[in-house]
Amino acid sequence: MSQQAGRLAAASAVSVLVLAATAPIAAGQDSTSVVGGERLGRSDVQVAPLAGAPALPAALSGRSWLVADAGTGEVLAARNAHAPMPPASTLKMLFADTVMTKFDRADVHQVTQAELANLGAGSSLVGVKENLPYRVEDLWRGVFLSSGNDAVHVLAHMNGGIAKTVTEMQTRASALQARDTKVVSPDGYDMDGQVSSAYDLTLFARAGLRIPDFRSYCSTRTARFPGGLDKLTGQRTSFDIANTDRLLGKYPGLIGVKNGYTTNAGATFTGAAERGGRTLLVTVMHPEAQGKVYDEAASLLDWGFAAAGKVQPVGQLADDTAPVATADAPVDSVPQSDPVTGDRPHAAQDEGHSLGPATWTAAALGAALVLWAAGRTAARRREAVALAASAAPLPAGGSTGTKGSTGTGRRRLARRARALVHGVRARTHG
């Protein structure tokens, strides 16, 4: 690379910095604004129909709801999207998004009595027994199909305990820009101060569906779950469990994801459905009657598919801001693929469609600096080679025909050449 090219690369790097400093901040990314856009902070229905757009379903009673395109992140319509409300078991999506990639699905764990202690009164349970081994994949089926708080607590203890898991869930929520969420218990059980929102629950579902195992578990309709020991034979028993999501297997194209119900939360539901290559996400919180949560979610999905290209977005689902591995990061710090499932932790997911302006800026700056450094290295190498040539050993008789040169001066020149060559090599291979 020529010195001129190196200077151009350096100038490009400066230009990138200037553009980054002056680029407008996207809606929802400024900490002083509403995440996803100002309209999502309003309590009334938000929709922007174009010509030929279908009308929203009548009699939607959910206190908060949202329907969005999972691919583009565009929010098609919403009501009270950021209202903080008890999430019930839909919070288990955040739990799975935080913990799932840490354990091989084939791992076997011996459940202890302490891991099943302190379950909330009236908790939904899958039937985990103490002092018996369970595969991780069975525990996750218990979480998604039966909404088992017992399975959640076992997995949380495997992760280092309830308190550690709650802290990690809060950190994960922050990375997803789910600012309405306050985690107190990993299972979503009614606890003082524990809240989320239709917007945040939709973020959790979108992130979780990028994990293959998450997508598999939430779409499973029935499974066999390990039971206790038969008193007569001493053999391990098993029993059937079924997904409590009433739309799964009934609504065309439904993928999952999670339903919930508690006294304080009422009914909550976040679902995802695919039709014609398009995936929609819907969240409904606290309709006037428990059973209506599925009817209203289905009607919003129907509306969303019919409204494709006929409405303007009223907001945007925020991007995951979890740090990603960089080219100069130590090898040991890059999250590795799971040896069995091939799943990778969140920081290593291939989500090029979610790269924000800051990421592209960093990439451009990095490329420009690499070009500039390469130009500098090439120039130093040429200088070293030239010096080495001019400092060639004296022929017999002592004279090189160079005016004013002496043996002492030539030795200094040789030492300088060797130092330059050594420095270039160090910078090239370091």
N, C-alpha and C positions, 0 to 999 in steps of 0.2 A: 504493500500500500504506500502511495506517495505521501509526502508531508502535506501536500495540499488536501488530499483526501482526508488525512487525519484531522486537519483544521476544520474541514467541512463537517466531519462527524461530531467534533466537539461543539461546533456551532449548533448542530441539530439537537444535541443534548440540552444546550441552554434553551433552545426554542421550546422543547418539550416541557421543561420546567416552567417557562413563562405561560404556556398554554394551560398547564395543570393549575397554576395559581389563579388564572383568570377564568377557568371554565365554570359555568354555572353549576350549582349544587342541585342534584336531582330531588324532586319532590319526595318527602318522606325520609331523606337522609340527614337533614338538618335537625339537630336535637331539639330545636325550639319549635319545630313544626310537627304536624300529625304524620306518623309513619304511614306511607302509602298514598298520601295526598290529603289535602284539607277537607275534601268532601266526605271522606270516611270518618271524620270526627263528628259529623252531624248525627243527630238522633232520629231524623226522619228518613224516609225511603229515598235512596239516591239511585237514579237511573237516567241515562241520556239516550233516548230512542232516536233512531233515524227513520227515514221513510220506510214503511213496510214492517217495522218492528212489531213483534207480538206484545200484547199487554202482559204485565206481570200477573202471576196467579192471584186470584181474589182470596180474601180472608186468610192472609198469612198472619198467624197469631204469635209467632216467635218474637220474644222481646229483642232478640238480636239475630241477624242472619247475614249471610254473604254467599255469593256465587262468583267463581273466578275461573279463568282459563289456566290450567296447570302448566301449560307449555310457555305461554307468553307472560304469565303472571298478571294479566289484565283483570281487574275486578269489574265484572259486568253490571252488577247491581248489589246493593247492600242496604242494611238498616242497622243503625246503632253499632257499627262494626267494632268499635273500640271500647264498648261498655264493659267494664270489669265485672265478671259474674262467676259464681262457683262453676267449675268445669266438669265435676264428677269424673267418671272414668275416661273421658276423652283426654284427660291429662296423661294417661298411659301412653299416648303417642309420643309425647316428649320424653317420657321415661325410656321407651324403646329406642328412640332416636339418639339418646344419650349413651345407653348402656349396651345395646345389642351387638355392636361390632367388636366388643371387648372379649367375647367368649366364642370358642368354637362350638358350633351347634351340636357336635357329637360328644363334647365333654360330659363327664358324669360327676354329679355332686351329691354327697351324702348330707341330707337335710338334718339339722339339729333342732332341738326343742326351742332354743333361743331365737332361731330364725322365724319361728311361727308365733312368737309372743307379740303382744301389743297390737294385734289386729283390731280395727275399729268394730264396735258392736254393730251387727247386721251387715258386715262386709260380705260382698260377693266372693265366693270361694270356689276353687276348682277341685279341692280335695287332696292337697299335698299332705303326706304323712311324715312324721318325724322318724328319724333313725332308718330311713330308707333312701336308696340312691335314685336319682332322676337325671335324665339327660337334659341338657340345656334346651334342646329343641322342644321337648315335652313341656318344660316350664313356660316357654314362649307361647306355645299353643294354649296353655292354661290362661295366659295373660290376655290373648286376643279373642279366643273363642268364648271362654267363661268369665272373662274380666276378673280373674282370680287375684284378689289382693294377697292371698297366701303365696302365690307364685311370684308376685311382684316383690314381696318382702324377702323371699329366698334369694332372688337375683340381686336385690339391693345389698344384701349381706355379702354375697359373693363379690360384689363391687367394692367392698370396704365398709359397708354399713349404711344405715338410713341417712344419717347426717351428711356423710360424704356424698351420697348419691343426690340428695336434695341440693347440695351446693353445686354439684356438676350440672344438674338439670337447670338451675338458675343461670349458670354460665352459658349453657347451650342456648337457652331462651334469649339471652342477650346477644349472642352471635347471630341468631336468626332475626334479630331486631323485634322480638316479641316483647315489647315493653309493658304490655298490660298484665303480664303473667307474674304472679307471686307464688312460688312453690313452697309448700309446708310439708306435704306428704307425697311420696312418689306414686301412690296409687290413685290419687284424686279424691280420696275420702273427704267428707266435709270437715274442714279444719278452719279455725278462725284465721282470717286474712288470706286464705288460699283462693286465688281468682285467676281467671284468664279471660279471653274474649273470642268472639267469632273470627276476628282477623288473625289472632295468634294461633288458634287451633288449626286454622287453614294453613298457616305456615308450617306447623308441626307435621301435618299430613303430607304436604308437598315435599318436605325434606325427607320424611320417613320412606315415602314411596320410591326414593332413589336408592334405597338399600334393598337389594334383592330379597333377603330373608324377611324383612319387614313386609314387603309386598306379598310374599308367599303366605306368611302367617295370617295377615289380615284378610286374605281372600279365601282362606280355608273354611269350608262349611262344616265338616265333621271330622273327628279324629278319635283314635283310641288313646286313653290316658291311663298311665300306670296306677294301679290301686294298691291295696295292702296285701298282706300275706294270708293265704287261705289257711284257716286253723287246722283243717284236716290234712291237707297235702303239704303245707308249708311253701307252696308255690305262689309266685307273684300273680295277682289278679290284674285285670284292666277293665275299663268301662268306656262307654261312648260319651263324648262331649260334642255339643253343637254350638255353632256361632250364634250369639244372641242378636246379631244384626239382622233385622227382619227384611231388609231390602236385598241382602245377599242371596243370589239365586233367583230373585223375583224381578228386580229391576234390570232391564236389558243393559248389558255392558258394565254392570257395577263391579268395581275392583275391591272395595272395602270402604271405610277404614275402621272407625271405632264409634261405638255408642256408649252412653252412660246415663245413670239416673241416681240421684240422691234426693233427700227431702229438701235441702236448700237449693240445689241446682235445678230441680225438676228434670225433665228429659233433655239430653244434649246429644247431638249427632254430627259427625263429620264424615262425609262420603266422597268417593271419587268414582266417576264412570267414564267410559271411553265409547265413542261412537264416531265412525267415519274418520278415524285417525286423530280425533280431537279428544282431549281429556279435560273434564271439568271437575272442579272441587266445590263442595257445598257444605256449609256449616249452619246449623239451626240450634239456637239455645232457648230453652224454657218457653215452649209454646203453652197455650192455655190448658192442654190436656196431654198426658204422657204419650199416648198413641199417635198424636198428630205430628210428632217430630219426623216420622218417616214419610207421612203423606206430604208434608210441606217440603221436605228435602227432595222428594221425587218430583214434585211439581216445579220446584226451582230448577232442577236438572233439565226437565223437559223444556222449560222456558229458555234456559241457557243454550241448549242445542238448537232450538228454533231461532234464537236471536243472533246466531253467528253472522257477523258482518253487517248487522242491522242496528247495532248500538255502539255508542262510543264508550270507552272505559271511564269509570268514575274514580278509579284509583289503581294502585299497583301493589302486588305482593312484593315485599322487600326481599333483597338478596341475602344469602348467607354470608356473613362477614368473618367466619372462622378463618384463621390464617392458613395459607396453603404453602406446601413445600416449594422452595426455590432451588434454582440450579446450583447455587453455591452453598446450600445447606449441607451439614455433615450427613454422610450416608445413614448413620445410625438414627438420625432424627427424623427421617422420612417414614411416614406410616407405611407398613408393609401389607401386602395382600394376606388375607386369611388363608392358611394352607389348605383348608378343606372347601370352603364355600367360594373363595376368590373375592369376597367382599373386602372393601377397604374402609378404614376410618374416614370420617367426614372430611378431614383436611386433605385427603388424597382422592376424593371423588372427582371423576371427569365431568365437570359441569361448565364447559366453555360458554354455554348460552347465558350463564349468570355472571360473567365477568363484568365488573363495573368499570367506569372511567378511570378510577385510580389504578386498577390492575393493568389496563392497557397502557396507561402513562408509565408505570414502572417498567413494563416490558419494552416500550420504545426507548426509554432512557437507558435501560440496561444494554440494549443492542447498540445504541450510539456510543456508549462508553467503551464497549468491547471493540468497536471499529477504531475508535481513537487510540486505545491502548495498543492495538495491533499495529497501527501506523507508527507510533512511537517506538515500539520494539523493532520494527523493520528498519527504521532510520538509525537506531543505535547499532544494529547489527552491521549495516553498511559502513558506518563510521569505524567500527572495530575492525572489519575486514580491510578497509583502506589503510588503517594504521598498521595492521599486521603486515600488510604488503610492503609498506614503506620502511618497516623495521626488520626486513629480512636480514639474515646473517651476512656479515661482511665477507666478500670473497677473499681468497688468499692475496695478500699484498696490501689490504686494508682500505682501499679507496672505492667508493660507490659512484663517484662522479657527481654527488650531490653537494652543491656549494655550501660551505660553512658547517657541514656535519662533522661530528667527532665520534669516537668510540663511546665516550661517556654519554653524550646526548642520545645516541642511538639506543643504548641500553635502557635509558629512561623511557624512550618512546616505546620500546618493546614491552617494558613492564606495564605501561599505560594501556597498550593494546590488549595484553593478556587480561588486565583487570576489566576492561570493557567487555571482552568476550565472555569472561566469567559472569559479569553482571547480567548480560543479555541472556545467557543460558539459565541463570537463576530465575529471571523474570519469566522466561518462556515455560519452564517446567515446574515452577513453584505452585 
